[in-house]
Amino acid sequence: QVQLVESGGGTVQAGGSLRLSCASSEPAFSRRCMGWFRQAPGKEREVVATFYGGGSGTYYPDSMKGRFTVSRDNAKTTLYLQMSNLKPEDTAMYYCALHRGIVAWGQCRERAVFDYWGQGTQVTVS
């Protein structure tokens, strides 16, 4: 069983920045497809950014490009999400997710692919 623990959420004013962290217990962390998703009240969970295993690259939906940056520290088995110029519409619960098997790069962005999820960390932008 893989554990994912998010931290770093909080309340920030519009235009501010936050960095979220996701600590993972997955021993093969560096090879796993991982991602950040968010869910606002009354809305579906949406992908924010993903990081394909083996350092092969990242994915951002067009709506997330420019203000969000995903990174990982394999030695610390931790995934990060740097968020800048935050807007009130970024208010949501942010979740870290991991896929433990082998997946194509193009699939490492589909919510259904991810089989482990953290409990989430709340981000509120006022």
Protein Blocks (a to p, Z undefined) as FASTA:
>chain_A
ZZdddehiacddehiacddddddfbfklmmpccddddddehiacddfbdcdehhlaccdd
fklgojaccdddfklopacdddehiafklgccddddddfbdcdfklmopfklpmbdcebj
adddZZ
